[in-house]
């Protein structure tokens, strides 16, 4: 009898493990397809929807997801939306919003009340709505794509350009850093006078990300090393 039970246990264990793996795989792919479906729906809404500022009237906590590296909470939001040239209205929707390190996953979320955000909604059905960003990050979301494109160009210049010494003439904070990272880094525009090894000095501008701890190295009058495209001296990158 014991031998029979032992044999039965050996037969059942792989079967149970296989069943668990099959269920886990089904859940994974179901969630993946669900997320892809949501992304397609949001992409479509952005094409045909209206983006407008809104004020949060109330918020409720939901599930939390840290998989993307940032903590996101699936909140239920009641908002007052003020589209340009249209009447304001109140609507309720659910979406993922960034949250800090300390939070609870139940009940109301009073710390969100009164915050200014931007949403995109379907003008034919205002309950179809998504969160875009907080108003404090608007400059980042609107301006960062152009900066990212410039950074790709800078990678090429650093590899192929001619090296030179430059003097900083002006410094401007472009405020193109997400609020999560503003304490750590900044994106600055530097106006430079570049002195090549051969030829006349010329002025140019660069944009670059800097760690805040080292900003004292990039003030007016400081010297920096750059590379530039000799065929187009507007293309300059910090080394």
C-alpha positions as CSV (number, residue, x, y, z in Angstrom):
1,X,0.0,0.0,0.0
2,X,2.8,2.4,0.9
3,X,4.6,1.6,-2.4
4,X,1.3,2.4,-4.2
5,X,1.0,5.8,-2.5
6,X,4.6,6.6,-3.1
7,X,4.2,5.8,-6.8
8,X,1.0,7.9,-6.9
9,X,2.8,10.8,-5.3
10,X,5.6,10.6,-7.8
11,X,3.0,10.7,-10.6
12,X,1.0,13.6,-9.2
13,X,3.9,15.9,-8.3
14,X,5.0,16.6,-11.9
15,X,1.4,16.9,-12.9
16,X,0.7,19.5,-10.2
17,X,3.8,21.5,-11.1
18,X,2.9,21.4,-14.8
19,X,-0.6,22.6,-14.0
20,X,0.7,25.5,-11.9
21,X,3.1,26.5,-14.6
22,X,0.4,26.4,-17.2
23,X,-1.9,28.5,-15.1
24,X,0.9,31.0,-14.4
25,X,1.7,31.2,-18.1
26,X,-1.9,31.8,-18.9
27,X,-2.2,34.6,-16.3
28,X,1.0,36.2,-17.6
29,X,0.0,36.2,-21.2
30,X,-3.6,37.3,-20.3
31,X,-2.2,40.3,-18.4
32,X,0.2,41.1,-21.2
33,X,-2.5,41.1,-23.8
34,X,-4.7,43.1,-21.5
35,X,-2.0,45.7,-21.0
36,X,-1.3,45.8,-24.8
37,X,-5.1,46.3,-25.4
38,X,-5.1,49.2,-22.9
39,X,-2.1,50.8,-24.6
40,X,-3.7,50.6,-28.0
41,X,-6.9,52.2,-26.6
42,X,-5.0,55.0,-24.9
43,X,-3.0,55.6,-28.2
44,X,-6.3,55.9,-30.1
45,X,-7.8,58.3,-27.4
46,X,-4.7,60.6,-27.7
47,X,-5.3,60.8,-31.5
48,X,-8.9,61.8,-31.3
49,X,-9.3,63.2,-27.8
50,X,-8.9,66.7,-26.3
51,X,-6.1,67.5,-23.8
52,X,-7.0,70.0,-21.1
53,X,-6.1,71.1,-17.6
54,X,-8.0,69.7,-14.7
55,X,-8.2,70.0,-10.9
56,X,-8.5,66.9,-8.7
57,X,-11.7,67.1,-6.6
58,X,-11.3,63.7,-4.9
59,X,-9.1,60.6,-5.2
60,X,-9.2,57.1,-3.9
61,X,-6.4,54.6,-3.5
62,X,-6.1,51.5,-5.6
63,X,-3.6,48.8,-6.5
64,X,0.1,49.7,-6.7
65,X,2.6,48.7,-9.5
66,X,6.3,49.2,-9.1
67,X,7.3,47.1,-12.1
68,X,8.2,50.1,-14.3
69,X,10.7,51.5,-11.7
70,X,8.3,54.2,-10.6
71,X,5.5,53.5,-8.1
72,X,2.2,53.9,-9.9
73,X,-1.2,53.6,-8.2
74,X,-4.5,52.8,-10.0
75,X,-6.5,55.7,-8.6
76,X,-10.1,56.7,-9.0
77,X,-10.2,60.4,-9.6
78,X,-13.0,62.9,-9.7
79,X,-11.8,66.0,-11.6
80,X,-13.0,69.4,-12.8
81,X,-11.9,69.8,-16.4
82,X,-11.4,73.2,-18.0
83,X,-11.0,72.8,-21.8
84,X,-9.9,75.9,-23.8
85,X,-12.9,77.6,-25.3
86,X,-15.4,75.1,-23.8
87,X,-17.4,74.9,-20.6
88,X,-15.8,73.3,-17.6
89,X,-17.3,69.9,-16.4
90,X,-16.8,67.3,-13.7
91,X,-16.0,63.7,-14.5
92,X,-14.7,60.5,-12.8
93,X,-12.2,58.1,-14.2
94,X,-9.5,55.6,-13.3
95,X,-5.9,55.6,-14.3
96,X,-2.3,55.0,-13.1
97,X,-0.7,58.0,-11.3
98,X,2.8,58.2,-9.8
99,X,3.0,58.1,-6.1
100,X,5.8,58.6,-3.5
101,X,7.5,56.0,-1.3
102,X,5.0,56.3,1.5
103,X,1.4,55.5,0.8
104,X,-1.5,53.3,1.8
105,X,-3.5,51.2,-0.6
106,X,-7.0,51.8,0.7
107,X,-9.5,54.6,1.3
108,X,-9.4,58.2,0.2
109,X,-6.3,60.0,-0.9
110,X,-6.7,63.6,0.4
111,X,-3.1,64.6,-0.6
112,X,-4.2,64.6,-4.2
113,X,-7.1,67.0,-3.8
114,X,-6.5,70.4,-5.4
115,X,-3.6,69.2,-7.5
116,X,-3.4,70.5,-11.1
117,X,-3.1,67.8,-13.8
118,X,-3.6,67.5,-17.5
119,X,-6.0,64.9,-19.0
120,X,-7.1,63.7,-22.4
121,X,-10.8,62.8,-22.9
122,X,-13.2,61.7,-25.6
123,X,-15.4,64.7,-26.4
124,X,-18.2,62.3,-27.3
125,X,-18.0,60.5,-23.9
126,X,-16.2,62.4,-21.2
127,X,-16.0,59.4,-18.9
128,X,-13.4,58.0,-21.4
129,X,-10.4,59.9,-20.0
130,X,-6.8,59.4,-19.2
131,X,-4.1,61.1,-17.0
132,X,-1.3,62.8,-18.9
133,X,0.9,64.5,-16.3
134,X,0.9,66.8,-13.4
135,X,0.9,70.5,-14.3
136,X,4.3,70.9,-12.6
137,X,5.8,68.5,-15.1
138,X,4.2,70.0,-18.2
139,X,7.4,71.7,-19.4
140,X,9.2,68.4,-19.1
141,X,6.7,66.4,-21.1
142,X,6.4,69.0,-23.8
143,X,10.1,69.9,-24.1
144,X,12.1,66.8,-23.3
145,X,11.4,64.9,-26.6
146,X,13.3,67.7,-28.5
147,X,16.1,67.5,-26.0
148,X,16.3,63.7,-26.3
149,X,16.6,64.1,-30.1
150,X,19.5,66.6,-29.6
151,X,21.2,64.2,-27.3
152,X,21.4,61.6,-30.1
153,X,23.1,64.2,-32.3
154,X,25.5,65.0,-29.5
155,X,26.6,61.3,-29.3
156,X,27.7,61.5,-32.9
157,X,29.5,64.8,-32.4
158,X,31.4,63.4,-29.4
159,X,32.7,60.6,-31.6
160,X,33.5,62.4,-34.8
161,X,33.9,66.1,-33.9
162,X,37.0,68.2,-33.4
163,X,38.0,69.0,-29.8
164,X,38.3,72.5,-28.4
165,X,38.2,74.6,-25.2
166,X,35.2,76.8,-24.6
167,X,34.4,79.6,-22.1
168,X,30.9,79.7,-20.6
169,X,29.1,83.0,-21.4
170,X,25.6,82.3,-20.2
171,X,23.8,79.5,-18.2
172,X,20.0,78.8,-18.3
173,X,18.1,76.1,-16.5
174,X,15.6,74.7,-19.1
175,X,13.6,72.9,-16.4
176,X,13.3,69.7,-18.5
177,X,13.7,67.3,-15.6
178,X,10.8,65.3,-14.2
179,X,9.9,66.4,-10.7
180,X,11.0,63.0,-9.4
181,X,14.6,63.8,-10.4
182,X,14.9,67.6,-9.9
183,X,16.8,67.2,-6.7
184,X,19.4,65.1,-8.5
185,X,20.0,66.7,-11.9
186,X,19.3,69.6,-14.2
187,X,19.2,70.3,-17.9
188,X,21.1,73.4,-18.7
189,X,21.6,75.5,-21.8
190,X,25.1,76.9,-22.0
191,X,26.1,79.7,-24.4
192,X,29.8,79.3,-25.2
193,X,32.7,81.0,-26.9
194,X,34.6,78.1,-28.5
195,X,38.3,78.5,-29.3
196,X,39.3,75.8,-31.8
197,X,42.9,74.7,-32.2
198,X,42.9,76.3,-35.6
199,X,40.7,79.1,-36.8
200,X,38.8,82.0,-35.3
201,X,36.8,81.7,-32.0
202,X,33.0,81.4,-32.5
203,X,29.9,81.3,-30.3
204,X,27.6,78.4,-29.9
205,X,25.0,76.9,-27.6
206,X,24.8,73.4,-26.0
207,X,22.2,71.6,-23.9
208,X,23.2,69.0,-21.5
209,X,22.1,67.0,-18.4
210,X,24.2,67.8,-15.3
211,X,24.2,66.3,-11.8
212,X,23.3,69.1,-9.3
213,X,26.2,68.2,-7.1
214,X,28.6,69.4,-9.9
215,X,26.8,72.5,-11.1
216,X,29.5,74.7,-9.6
217,X,31.7,73.6,-12.4
218,X,29.4,75.1,-15.0
219,X,29.1,78.8,-14.2
220,X,29.8,81.9,-16.2
221,X,33.6,82.2,-16.9
222,X,34.4,78.5,-16.4
223,X,36.3,76.6,-19.1
224,X,34.9,73.4,-20.6
225,X,36.0,70.9,-23.2
226,X,33.8,70.4,-26.2
227,X,33.7,68.8,-29.6
228,X,32.2,70.5,-32.7
229,X,31.4,69.7,-36.3
230,X,33.8,71.7,-38.4
231,X,31.3,71.7,-41.3
232,X,28.5,73.1,-39.1
233,X,29.8,75.0,-36.1
234,X,26.3,75.2,-34.6
235,X,26.7,71.5,-33.7
236,X,28.7,71.5,-30.5
237,X,28.6,69.0,-27.7
238,X,30.2,68.9,-24.2
239,X,32.8,66.2,-23.7
